[in-house]
Amino acid sequence: MTIRIPHTSYLLIATFLPLWVAAQPGQFISSARNMSSASASSTSREETAKAADPNGSVVETTKTARTMPLFGERAKSGEQIEFEIKFLMDCDQNFSNRGEASQFFAARGWDYLGESQLDTAAYRFNLAWLLNDKNVDAYWGLGVVCYQQNKLDQAIRMLGKGLALADTNAVLMTDLATVELMQFQVKKDIQHLNEAENHLTKAIALLPDNATSHMKMALLQYTKADYGRAWEHIHQARRLDISAIDLSLLSELSAKQPDPKGFFK
């Protein structure tokens, strides 16, 4: 699994619903967000990162709190408060401002996520949030970590927090809808399906040329047994980017209803 989100970090969420387990394995939502200021790190910045987390891994004694989303949103111990004060002071010395520092740690989080080091990635995103609680990437990254850990409720909550800060971000909206679709398959709660449809409808209105959003909507309409609308969105995706087509979904949909346009046979 390759996850590398340099700078306009538009995330990656794979679909593990039963129907699509056999789909192309690399289907993630991803895009490059420009984070050049964060990724162009100096030696002192790297040392700040290492000081925050020795040896590039989470310190065992505080591992649980450090890797929980937003540090577990619990009361802080004296040790944690002391660490945070020192960490923030170090960042103030090595970055022009805390917003820049937050972007730096978020970028490191995406790097570790791409290497499947979920705990270390979660810690980096937590540090990004500590520096700037308005950093969408911090919530987005934590949502992906939770998703990959199969903690769907937490993933939805983190992605929702990010979306609350960037409510016109169509790619994040599509990621959230993807998790909501999976949660519907697990819990069979129609609310999750309705929320996924609402998010995808808005995402497509905001960014109609996003083939991935159309494929997710096709998936959702297939789930609802509205095969005609599923075909409509598959053809929209085909026109935009034929490589986005989910061959497993295409096969399942064709078994239910042949392509009305006769393109796929």
Residue frames as qw, qx, qy, qz and C-alpha x, y, z in Angstrom:
[[0.000, 0.891, 0.455, 0.000, 0.00, 0.00, 0.00],
 [0.472, 0.118, 0.012, 0.874, 1.59, 3.25, -1.06],
 [0.132, -0.907, -0.399, 0.008, 0.49, 6.39, 0.67],
 [0.486, -0.139, -0.007, 0.863, 2.50, 9.47, 0.01],
 [0.068, 0.887, 0.435, 0.138, 0.78, 12.79, 0.38],
 [0.521, 0.151, -0.106, 0.833, 3.30, 15.55, -0.08],
 [0.116, -0.060, -0.194, 0.972, 1.46, 18.74, 0.25],
 [0.555, -0.113, -0.048, -0.823, -2.13, 19.31, -0.54],
 [0.041, -0.153, 0.979, -0.124, -2.56, 16.08, 1.27],
 [0.736, 0.008, -0.078, -0.673, -5.70, 14.63, -0.04],
 [0.477, -0.360, 0.754, -0.272, -6.07, 11.36, 1.61],
 [0.410, 0.205, -0.839, -0.292, -6.42, 7.82, 0.88],
 [0.604, -0.096, 0.599, -0.516, -9.21, 5.64, 1.89],
 [0.196, 0.107, -0.905, -0.363, -9.58, 2.17, 0.46],
 [0.721, -0.123, -0.008, -0.682, -12.90, 0.41, 0.31],
 [0.034, 0.219, -0.968, 0.121, -13.02, -2.88, 2.15],
 [0.713, 0.076, 0.251, -0.650, -16.75, -3.58, 1.77],
 [0.698, -0.027, 0.715, 0.012, -17.48, -7.24, 0.96],
 [0.701, 0.656, 0.270, -0.078, -18.53, -6.49, -2.61],
 [0.424, 0.874, -0.219, 0.087, -15.34, -4.68, -3.47],
 [0.688, -0.579, 0.401, 0.175, -12.70, -6.70, -1.69],
 [0.769, 0.100, 0.475, 0.416, -11.46, -7.95, -5.04],
 [0.347, 0.932, 0.104, 0.013, -11.32, -4.51, -6.63],
 [0.594, 0.568, -0.263, 0.504, -8.07, -2.96, -7.78],
 [0.675, -0.452, -0.397, 0.426, -5.95, -2.83, -4.59],
 [0.411, -0.028, -0.072, 0.908, -4.52, 0.62, -5.20],
 [0.079, -0.681, -0.453, -0.570, -7.79, 2.54, -5.15],
 [0.351, -0.496, -0.431, 0.667, -7.21, 5.34, -2.72],
 [0.133, 0.948, 0.230, 0.172, -8.36, 8.89, -2.75],
 [0.613, -0.449, 0.045, 0.649, -5.21, 10.91, -2.93],
 [0.371, 0.862, 0.137, 0.317, -3.95, 14.20, -4.21],
 [0.612, 0.029, -0.223, 0.758, -0.92, 16.36, -3.69],
 [0.180, -0.956, -0.232, -0.015, -1.30, 19.34, -1.42],
 [0.478, 0.642, -0.246, 0.546, 1.47, 21.93, -1.60],
 [0.664, -0.743, -0.051, 0.068, 3.42, 21.78, 1.64],
 [0.681, 0.510, -0.237, 0.470, 6.77, 22.92, 0.43],
 [0.113, -0.743, 0.362, -0.552, 7.42, 25.08, 3.49],
 [0.803, -0.440, 0.294, -0.273, 6.81, 22.11, 5.75],
 [0.982, 0.100, 0.074, 0.142, 8.73, 19.53, 3.77],
 [0.524, 0.642, -0.275, 0.487, 11.77, 21.74, 3.23],
 [0.700, -0.708, -0.092, 0.015, 13.00, 20.96, 6.71],
 [0.183, 0.779, -0.517, 0.302, 16.23, 22.14, 8.26],
 [0.532, 0.122, -0.774, 0.320, 18.48, 20.07, 10.50],
 [0.102, -0.118, 0.567, -0.809, 17.18, 21.86, 13.57],
 [0.692, -0.031, -0.043, -0.720, 13.61, 21.04, 12.63],
 [0.787, 0.073, -0.604, -0.103, 14.43, 17.37, 12.22],
 [0.314, 0.139, -0.734, 0.586, 16.10, 17.46, 15.61],
 [0.418, -0.119, 0.303, -0.848, 12.93, 18.97, 17.08],
 [0.820, 0.014, -0.318, -0.476, 10.96, 16.08, 15.62],
 [0.674, 0.121, -0.696, 0.215, 13.39, 13.54, 17.04],
 [0.035, 0.184, -0.610, 0.770, 13.33, 15.21, 20.44],
 [0.627, -0.101, 0.087, -0.768, 9.56, 14.99, 20.46],
 [0.965, 0.021, 0.087, -0.246, 9.75, 11.30, 19.67],
 [0.270, -0.655, 0.685, 0.169, 13.19, 9.70, 20.24],
 [0.336, -0.167, 0.887, 0.269, 14.45, 7.26, 17.63],
 [0.341, 0.090, -0.521, -0.777, 11.49, 8.05, 15.38],
 [0.455, -0.304, -0.819, -0.174, 9.14, 5.80, 17.34],
 [0.482, -0.685, -0.113, -0.535, 6.61, 6.40, 20.07],
 [0.000, 0.421, -0.740, 0.524, 8.01, 6.28, 23.60],
 [0.442, -0.204, -0.869, -0.091, 6.61, 3.13, 25.18],
 [0.149, -0.262, -0.693, 0.655, 5.73, 4.60, 28.58],
 [0.284, 0.468, 0.270, -0.792, 3.27, 7.07, 27.05],
 [0.075, -0.006, 0.803, 0.591, 2.50, 5.21, 23.86],
 [0.075, 0.560, 0.825, 0.002, -1.22, 4.83, 24.41],
 [0.025, 0.814, 0.295, -0.500, -1.93, 8.51, 25.03],
 [0.104, -0.543, 0.407, 0.727, 0.38, 9.68, 22.28],
 [0.025, -0.013, 0.831, 0.556, -1.19, 7.51, 19.61],
 [0.143, 0.605, 0.760, -0.190, -4.83, 8.07, 20.52],
 [0.213, 0.645, 0.384, 0.626, -6.60, 10.69, 18.37],
 [0.136, -0.790, 0.035, -0.597, -6.02, 14.14, 19.88],
 [0.151, 0.353, -0.749, 0.540, -4.06, 12.50, 22.70],
 [0.254, -0.312, -0.903, 0.152, -7.23, 10.75, 23.84],
 [0.242, -0.580, -0.205, -0.750, -8.98, 14.04, 24.62],
 [0.703, -0.524, -0.465, 0.125, -8.42, 13.38, 28.28],
 [0.353, -0.928, 0.117, 0.000, -7.04, 15.29, 31.25],
 [0.609, 0.605, -0.418, 0.297, -3.29, 15.80, 30.88],
 [0.816, -0.417, -0.214, 0.339, -0.77, 14.45, 33.35],
 [0.273, -0.895, 0.180, 0.304, 1.96, 16.68, 34.78],
 [0.578, -0.236, 0.592, 0.509, 4.48, 14.83, 32.64],
 [0.449, 0.553, 0.585, 0.389, 2.48, 15.51, 29.49],
 [0.009, 0.984, 0.173, -0.037, 2.06, 19.20, 30.32],
 [0.432, -0.711, 0.368, 0.416, 5.79, 19.51, 30.94],
 [0.566, 0.068, 0.647, 0.506, 6.53, 17.79, 27.64],
 [0.328, 0.771, 0.493, 0.234, 4.11, 20.01, 25.73],
 [0.147, -0.962, 0.028, 0.227, 5.61, 23.20, 27.13],
 [0.460, -0.505, 0.544, 0.488, 9.10, 22.12, 26.12],
 [0.521, 0.317, 0.687, 0.393, 7.94, 20.90, 22.73],
 [0.220, 0.905, 0.355, 0.084, 6.15, 24.16, 21.93],
 [0.255, -0.879, 0.227, 0.332, 9.18, 26.19, 23.06],
 [0.537, -0.222, 0.645, 0.496, 11.45, 24.12, 20.80],
 [0.432, 0.578, 0.611, 0.324, 9.10, 24.65, 17.87],
 [0.017, 0.978, 0.158, -0.132, 8.97, 28.39, 18.54],
 [0.358, -0.708, 0.423, 0.437, 12.75, 28.45, 18.22],
 [0.420, -0.148, 0.766, 0.464, 12.94, 26.36, 15.04],
 [0.255, 0.554, 0.699, 0.375, 9.95, 27.54, 13.01],
 [0.056, 0.268, 0.088, 0.958, 8.77, 30.96, 11.97],
 [0.526, -0.211, 0.184, -0.803, 5.37, 30.27, 13.56],
 [0.476, -0.073, 0.826, -0.293, 3.33, 27.42, 14.99],
 [0.761, 0.479, 0.144, -0.413, 1.23, 27.13, 11.86],
 [0.501, 0.636, -0.575, -0.117, 4.34, 26.31, 9.86],
 [0.141, -0.363, 0.886, -0.251, 5.45, 23.86, 12.53],
 [0.685, 0.164, 0.546, -0.454, 2.04, 22.21, 12.44],
 [0.749, 0.568, -0.165, -0.300, 2.30, 21.73, 8.68],
 [0.218, 0.590, -0.776, 0.052, 5.75, 20.24, 9.12],
 [0.328, -0.168, 0.872, -0.322, 4.54, 17.60, 11.57],
 [0.758, 0.365, 0.305, -0.447, 1.47, 16.85, 9.48],
 [0.599, 0.626, -0.452, -0.212, 3.73, 16.24, 6.48],
 [0.015, 0.410, -0.894, 0.181, 5.82, 13.86, 8.59],
 [0.608, 0.069, 0.632, -0.475, 2.59, 12.13, 9.58],
 [0.791, 0.497, -0.044, -0.355, 1.71, 11.48, 5.94],
 [0.356, 0.596, -0.719, -0.018, 5.23, 10.15, 5.37],
 [0.220, -0.232, 0.890, -0.324, 4.92, 7.64, 8.24],
 [0.725, 0.273, 0.391, -0.497, 1.43, 6.71, 7.10],
 [0.674, 0.583, -0.358, -0.281, 2.87, 5.90, 3.70],
 [0.274, 0.432, -0.845, 0.156, 5.29, 3.54, 5.43],
 [0.721, -0.344, -0.544, -0.258, 2.42, 1.92, 7.37],
 [0.366, -0.024, -0.626, 0.688, 3.84, 3.14, 10.69],
 [0.272, -0.689, -0.518, -0.428, 0.42, 3.98, 12.06],
 [0.551, -0.686, -0.340, 0.332, 1.38, 4.75, 15.67],
 [0.446, -0.262, 0.089, 0.851, 4.17, 7.08, 14.66],
 [0.047, 0.404, 0.481, 0.777, 1.93, 8.73, 12.07],
 [0.378, -0.752, -0.520, -0.150, -0.81, 9.24, 14.67],
 [0.537, -0.577, -0.193, 0.585, 1.68, 10.85, 17.05],
 [0.309, -0.003, 0.268, 0.913, 2.89, 13.24, 14.35],
 [0.143, -0.566, -0.524, -0.621, -0.67, 14.25, 13.51],
 [0.498, -0.728, -0.441, 0.165, -1.35, 14.76, 17.21],
 [0.470, -0.380, -0.014, 0.797, 1.67, 17.07, 17.42],
 [0.118, 0.284, 0.435, 0.846, 0.38, 18.95, 14.37],
 [0.341, -0.705, -0.538, -0.310, -2.96, 19.39, 16.16],
 [0.552, -0.600, -0.303, 0.493, -1.22, 20.51, 19.36],
 [0.354, -0.161, 0.163, 0.907, 0.52, 23.24, 17.39],
 [0.274, 0.105, -0.214, -0.932, -2.57, 24.31, 15.48],
 [0.355, 0.254, 0.852, -0.290, -6.02, 22.90, 16.22],
 [0.544, 0.645, 0.126, -0.522, -7.29, 24.42, 12.96],
 [0.059, 0.473, -0.773, -0.418, -4.99, 22.31, 10.80],
 [0.844, 0.178, -0.042, -0.504, -7.32, 20.20, 8.67],
 [0.622, 0.403, -0.671, -0.007, -4.53, 17.74, 7.86],
 [0.111, -0.312, 0.805, -0.492, -4.19, 16.81, 11.52],
 [0.674, 0.099, 0.466, -0.564, -7.79, 15.58, 11.68],
 [0.774, 0.452, -0.275, -0.347, -7.68, 14.14, 8.19],
 [0.387, 0.462, -0.788, 0.126, -4.54, 12.14, 8.93],
 [0.291, -0.160, 0.790, -0.514, -5.91, 10.86, 12.24],
 [0.771, 0.242, 0.177, -0.562, -9.07, 9.83, 10.39],
 [0.710, 0.452, -0.514, -0.167, -7.04, 7.75, 7.97],
 [0.099, 0.363, -0.861, 0.343, -5.06, 6.15, 10.79],
 [0.530, 0.006, 0.606, -0.592, -8.30, 5.22, 12.57],
 [0.799, 0.369, -0.117, -0.460, -9.73, 3.89, 9.32],
 [0.573, 0.448, -0.686, -0.001, -6.73, 1.68, 8.71],
 [0.045, -0.202, 0.856, -0.473, -7.05, 0.40, 12.27],
 [0.318, -0.369, -0.809, -0.330, -10.69, -0.43, 11.49],
 [0.111, -0.444, -0.576, 0.678, -11.89, 2.07, 14.10],
 [0.153, 0.499, 0.582, 0.624, -14.65, 3.39, 11.87],
 [0.243, -0.871, -0.426, 0.038, -16.52, 5.46, 14.46],
 [0.437, -0.674, 0.075, 0.591, -13.35, 7.34, 15.34],
 [0.398, 0.067, 0.520, 0.753, -12.41, 7.70, 11.68],
 [0.033, 0.716, 0.569, 0.403, -15.78, 9.29, 10.92],
 [0.346, -0.874, -0.250, 0.231, -15.45, 11.62, 13.89],
 [0.470, -0.471, 0.245, 0.705, -11.94, 12.78, 12.96],
 [0.285, 0.255, 0.584, 0.716, -12.78, 13.26, 9.29],
 [0.095, -0.816, -0.542, -0.179, -15.92, 15.11, 10.34],
 [0.391, -0.778, -0.078, 0.486, -13.85, 17.47, 12.48],
 [0.397, -0.186, 0.436, 0.786, -11.63, 18.17, 9.49],
 [0.134, 0.510, 0.656, 0.539, -14.61, 18.77, 7.24],
 [0.209, -0.862, -0.425, 0.180, -16.06, 21.22, 9.76],
 [0.325, -0.673, 0.162, 0.645, -12.94, 23.34, 9.14],
 [0.006, -0.315, 0.613, 0.724, -12.96, 22.87, 5.36],
 [0.544, 0.347, 0.662, -0.382, -16.59, 22.36, 4.43],
 [0.633, 0.672, -0.079, -0.375, -16.02, 22.88, 0.70],
 [0.072, -0.532, 0.820, 0.197, -13.21, 20.32, 0.41],
 [0.838, 0.188, -0.176, -0.481, -14.76, 17.82, -1.98],
 [0.597, 0.320, -0.731, 0.087, -11.97, 15.24, -1.65],
 [0.054, -0.168, 0.769, -0.615, -12.17, 15.13, 2.13],
 [0.657, 0.071, 0.199, -0.723, -15.94, 14.92, 1.77],
 [0.802, 0.254, -0.456, -0.289, -15.54, 11.89, -0.49],
 [0.331, 0.274, -0.830, 0.356, -13.19, 10.25, 1.99],
 [0.341, -0.074, 0.596, -0.723, -15.72, 10.73, 4.77],
 [0.779, 0.174, -0.058, -0.600, -18.48, 9.29, 2.60],
 [0.623, 0.312, -0.715, -0.052, -16.30, 6.25, 1.84],
 [0.094, 0.138, -0.841, 0.514, -15.96, 5.46, 5.54],
 [0.530, 0.074, 0.352, -0.768, -19.66, 6.08, 6.11],
 [0.766, 0.235, -0.409, -0.436, -20.44, 3.58, 3.35],
 [0.471, 0.206, -0.832, 0.207, -18.25, 1.00, 5.05],
 [0.163, -0.062, 0.677, -0.715, -19.87, 1.72, 8.39],
 [0.704, 0.108, -0.008, -0.702, -23.28, 1.14, 6.81],
 [0.720, 0.207, -0.640, -0.168, -22.15, -2.28, 5.64],
 [0.283, 0.143, -0.820, 0.477, -21.01, -3.10, 9.17],
 [0.135, 0.138, 0.635, -0.748, -23.89, -1.68, 11.20],
 [0.005, 0.456, 0.804, 0.383, -26.73, -1.63, 8.64],
 [0.049, -0.657, -0.418, 0.625, -27.74, 1.77, 10.00],
 [0.432, 0.694, 0.465, 0.341, -29.50, 3.68, 7.20],
 [0.147, -0.964, -0.021, 0.219, -28.29, 6.96, 8.70],
 [0.486, -0.483, 0.495, 0.534, -24.74, 6.16, 7.61],
 [0.469, 0.340, 0.664, 0.474, -25.94, 5.48, 4.07],
 [0.122, 0.914, 0.377, 0.087, -27.93, 8.72, 3.98],
 [0.299, -0.867, 0.172, 0.358, -24.99, 10.73, 5.30],
 [0.537, -0.183, 0.600, 0.564, -22.68, 9.16, 2.74],
 [0.372, 0.597, 0.598, 0.383, -25.09, 10.07, -0.05],
 [0.054, -0.977, -0.182, 0.100, -25.42, 13.64, 1.21],
 [0.412, -0.694, 0.359, 0.468, -21.65, 14.05, 1.34],
 [0.508, 0.046, 0.664, 0.546, -21.12, 12.56, -2.11],
 [0.271, 0.797, 0.507, 0.187, -23.88, 14.66, -3.63],
 [0.137, -0.969, 0.030, 0.204, -22.25, 17.81, -2.28],
 [0.531, -0.457, 0.511, 0.498, -18.75, 16.64, -3.23],
 [0.495, 0.335, 0.646, 0.475, -19.81, 16.07, -6.84],
 [0.133, 0.932, 0.329, 0.073, -21.54, 19.47, -6.95],
 [0.298, -0.881, 0.214, 0.298, -18.35, 21.11, -5.70],
 [0.132, -0.562, 0.716, 0.391, -15.95, 19.11, -7.86],
 [0.841, 0.325, 0.179, -0.394, -17.87, 17.48, -10.72],
 [0.659, 0.590, -0.461, -0.067, -14.73, 16.32, -12.53],
 [0.269, -0.490, 0.790, -0.249, -13.56, 14.06, -9.67],
 [0.646, 0.110, -0.673, -0.344, -13.89, 10.55, -11.09],
 [0.249, 0.031, -0.881, 0.401, -13.37, 8.96, -7.68],
 [0.330, 0.121, 0.452, -0.820, -16.42, 10.71, -6.24],
 [0.683, 0.194, -0.286, -0.644, -18.53, 9.41, -9.12],
 [0.544, 0.124, -0.830, -0.018, -17.29, 5.87, -8.52],
 [0.024, -0.045, -0.781, 0.622, -18.16, 6.11, -4.84],
 [0.518, 0.184, 0.174, -0.817, -21.61, 7.38, -5.77],
 [0.660, 0.180, -0.604, -0.409, -21.98, 4.45, -8.18],
 [0.319, 0.063, -0.888, 0.324, -21.05, 2.18, -5.30],
 [0.225, 0.118, 0.559, -0.789, -23.64, 3.81, -3.08],
 [0.634, 0.210, -0.127, -0.734, -26.40, 3.57, -5.71],
 [0.565, 0.137, -0.802, -0.139, -25.53, -0.09, -6.24],
 [0.091, -0.016, -0.827, 0.554, -25.93, -0.60, -2.50],
 [0.411, 0.249, 0.351, -0.804, -29.38, 0.97, -2.77],
 [0.478, 0.284, 0.817, 0.154, -30.18, -1.29, -5.75],
 [0.376, 0.837, 0.119, -0.379, -30.63, 1.79, -7.96],
 [0.732, -0.044, 0.486, 0.476, -28.69, 0.25, -10.81],
 [0.430, 0.778, 0.316, 0.333, -29.66, 2.85, -13.40],
 [0.129, -0.979, 0.130, -0.088, -28.12, 5.67, -11.36],
 [0.712, -0.476, 0.419, 0.301, -25.11, 3.51, -10.57],
 [0.695, 0.339, 0.428, 0.468, -24.49, 3.18, -14.33],
 [0.185, 0.949, 0.132, 0.220, -24.87, 6.94, -14.79],
 [0.354, -0.882, 0.305, 0.056, -22.07, 7.62, -12.33],
 [0.780, -0.161, 0.482, 0.365, -19.86, 4.87, -13.74],
 [0.576, 0.599, 0.344, 0.437, -20.10, 6.51, -17.15],
 [0.064, -0.988, 0.061, -0.123, -19.34, 9.89, -15.62],
 [0.608, -0.630, 0.432, 0.216, -16.23, 8.40, -14.05],
 [0.775, 0.197, 0.467, 0.378, -15.32, 6.70, -17.34],
 [0.394, 0.842, 0.184, 0.319, -15.48, 9.97, -19.23],
 [0.222, -0.946, 0.220, -0.092, -13.30, 11.69, -16.64],
 [0.036, -0.624, 0.778, -0.066, -10.73, 8.96, -15.95],
 [0.868, 0.047, -0.381, -0.313, -11.29, 5.41, -17.11],
 [0.476, 0.256, -0.748, 0.385, -8.53, 4.19, -14.79],
 [0.289, -0.246, 0.506, -0.774, -10.79, 5.09, -11.85],
 [0.783, -0.085, -0.317, -0.528, -13.29, 2.38, -12.79],
 [0.464, -0.338, 0.756, -0.315, -13.67, -0.29, -10.10],
 [0.415, 0.195, -0.783, -0.420, -13.66, -3.51, -12.13],
 [0.066, -0.157, -0.945, 0.280, -15.17, -5.55, -9.32],
 [0.304, 0.445, 0.426, -0.727, -18.10, -3.16, -8.96],
 [0.408, 0.393, -0.429, -0.704, -18.47, -3.08, -12.72],
 [0.269, 0.057, -0.945, -0.175, -18.72, -6.85, -12.83],
 [0.041, 0.319, 0.830, -0.456, -21.27, -7.00, -10.01],
 [0.334, 0.476, 0.161, -0.797, -23.36, -4.21, -11.51],
 [0.371, 0.293, -0.647, -0.599, -23.32, -5.82, -14.97],
 [0.142, -0.112, -0.983, 0.039, -24.68, -9.02, -13.40],
 [0.146, 0.476, 0.635, -0.591, -27.59, -7.05, -11.97],
 [0.448, 0.804, 0.279, -0.272, -28.29, -4.89, -15.02],
 [0.694, 0.248, 0.307, 0.602, -26.44, -4.72, -18.36],
 [0.219, -0.340, 0.056, 0.913, -24.88, -1.39, -19.28],
 [0.408, 0.728, 0.454, -0.313, -27.75, 0.69, -20.75],
 [0.231, 0.830, -0.290, -0.417, -25.26, 2.43, -23.08],
 [0.957, 0.283, 0.053, 0.041, -23.72, -0.85, -24.20],
 [0.206, 0.841, -0.481, 0.136, -20.20, 0.42, -23.59],
 [0.226, -0.436, 0.841, -0.226, -19.27, -2.23, -21.04],
 [0.853, 0.098, -0.279, -0.430, -20.07, -5.76, -22.20]]
